[in-house]
Amino acid sequence: MNDFIFHNPGKVYFGRNQIENLPNELLKFGKKVLLVYGGGSIKKNGLYDTVTELIHKNGMELFELSGVEPNPRHTTANKGAEICKKEKIDVILAVGGGSTIDCAKGVAAAAVTYDGDVWPLVSGGKWITEALPIIAVLTNAATGSEMDAWAVISNMDTNEKIGLGGSALIPKVAFENPEYSYTLPTYQTACGAFDIFNHVLDNYYLAGDATFDMILDMQEAVMRAVVKWAPIAMKEPENYEARANLMWASSMALNTVLDAGTVHGCACHAMEHELSAYYDITHGHGLAIITPRWLTYILNDETAPAIYRLGVKVFGIKEGLSDKEGAKGAIDALSKFCFETLGLKSTLTELGINDEHFKSMAEHACTGSVITGPKDLTPEDVENIYRMCL
Amino acid sequence: MNDFIFHNPGKVYFGRNQIENLPNELLKFGKKVLLVYGGGSIKKNGLYDTVTELIHKNGMELFELSGVEPNPRHTTANKGAEICKKEKIDVILAVGGGSTIDCAKGVAAAAVTYDGDVWPLVSGGKWITEALPIIAVLTNAATGSEMDAWAVISNMDTNEKIGLGGSALIPKVAFENPEYSYTLPTYQTACGAFDIFNHVLDNYYLAGDATFDMILDMQEAVMRAVVKWAPIAMKEPENYEARANLMWASSMALNTVLDAGTVHGCACHAMEHELSAYYDITHGHGLAIITPRWLTYILNDETAPAIYRLGVKVFGIKEGLSDKEGAKGAIDALSKFCFETLGLKSTLTELGINDEHFKSMAEHACTGSVITGPKDLTPEDVENIYRMCL
């Protein structure tokens, strides 16, 4: 078992009647608020009005950065940082899904640098310990950004999509009202659900050092919740229980509770980031296409028992098979979940992606060496997996 | 599903090689350290030397409060507060089990009051938002105090044992090295294990509003870990995996991860605190005697399915029985765990307790009205349950 440090100081207000606490939480940091949001869906569903009214009524001053992209660009974060520096912003309020919160993290980190440029921080892999405080109002269960220390920022000039991490990037407070995700399109619900699922799976014990079995059990609990509630949320977008389970699963998947003693992995995420960097596809969809192929590729005598266990505990496949047979059954069940239950297209070809950039994507995903995990992946392995996705 | 707030800023260093981080964490608060510990077992196992050497080597000034009792007294906490006020202590370092950490919390809270007396804070039920910072080095998996906002302080003059709570009482940092619990006597290991188990069970869904099923699953995961690893730790005191699982289960049971959306209950804890207040028995043992009787007492059509589920998921009893039969099987399995596996005496009579004080204990446990829970308990109910324990 590995030593670990657990520390997640983020505070979450969860539920229907919590947004009234927003002004008090903002005012702990000051009166000048930069509101960061995306394409305007929060204007349609009334959340923009709710939030801005609370800000104005409580004597705060409001600035805005709107139009954050689904894969947020470093240029947008820089725009936000410029506002922060010019207007001496005290606190950043991100209202939206993971992309919006990630962009706010980029803004928060860049705003305290000399030149206000986020890209050197991203590409330099600097661990961010100073940033403006962030408060998040979550509208989409997916990335876990509302309670984690990470953001993913894209540079479309260089086809790079890279993580920016740091303790200072954990939102000080997150508001999670499942009702705010009622208006989410079915496709986004499906993609978000698989993003959550994969966050857990990427850290799930498949081979190598064992971890706490209670953590394994908890990881399975969160994956099971996704498998159970995602299709319900897709069919009944205003089912509170379903939305609540997905939202809390999103936070639990990455708030490090499920990391205790585990070997951190991110194989599928590393491979997918290349896809969405090159093709701007929805992250969760890319993950759904990659994950079953990755499991098939790493299936061997060592990983088979754990993949089978995943099938039994999460998808309810039958016990008593050989490990290899069981593992194949688990991968089939996972594929069925992705491509039938969630209704996602199953190949990169269907998303208009061919093998043109596979070689450079694979090299970049491995950052020159390998992606570590239950089976370390070389650039050649990654390219093979991409080809399995065609 | 209930709204909830999740916030646990406590940092945990878990594992074999973490204590070297202690000086840096202490120095964040200052150089004057009050070391709080119990009866001297930390002198026998070398932890006292390790810790004091680290403090001296790093230029800090050390003061001591030793001799903390198993059920820590308000008078001891007051002694500590006096040292803090006189010596202008910056940070309190608790090295020991739950009692030591609880006492340190009492010291921390009293030290910032005008008269340095903890009892008015305890009896007044004040939520503590100001206190000296606490750092804990844990030696016993049991109370969860290392990562929660609570302390239990006893006043032997008035036979009262009452909780003191507050956000300021969460240890800023806890060091959890499973090896520090290797020297724990078998009986303490058993009592600690059942304390953990009951912390989870007291919040487990037995009736009333449903919660996230993923939280139920996680609660079961922690209870299963206790059931699996406690007997191993008792037989093999130096089994790292066993000690690690119990230690992390202790923290997980009360760090509020398992509370999300649940109805908070503390029926068994409320009943047991009276026992240890009157008779100074070991808390976990009292809980083990009470819990199966409590479950038997509250067993009805509404609670039976959940009690049966507990039996299936945690103790592996067979499925397919009627709810009532299954629930009885679950309670039998729990009793077997307490009185055979953990080897604890099964009646209050065997601990030398008779019904002399049951009436006043029951009234005090209900603080005048009822203990809320899956079935609300009146003083008469509590007295009945105590009688079942004879």
Interface residues (C-beta under 8 A of the other chain):
Chain A: M1 N2 D3 F4 I5 F6 H7 N8 P9 G10 K11 V12 Y13 F14 G15 R16 N17 Q18 F212 D213 M214 D217 M218 E220 A221 V222 R224 A225 K228 Y240 E241 A244 N245 W248 A249 M252 V257 A260 G261
Chain B: M1 N2 D3 F4 I5 F6 H7 N8 P9 G10 K11 V12 Y13 F14 G15 R16 N17 Q18 F212 D213 M214 D217 M218 E220 A221 V222 R224 A225 K228 Y240 E241 A244 N245 W248 A249 M252 V257 A260 G261
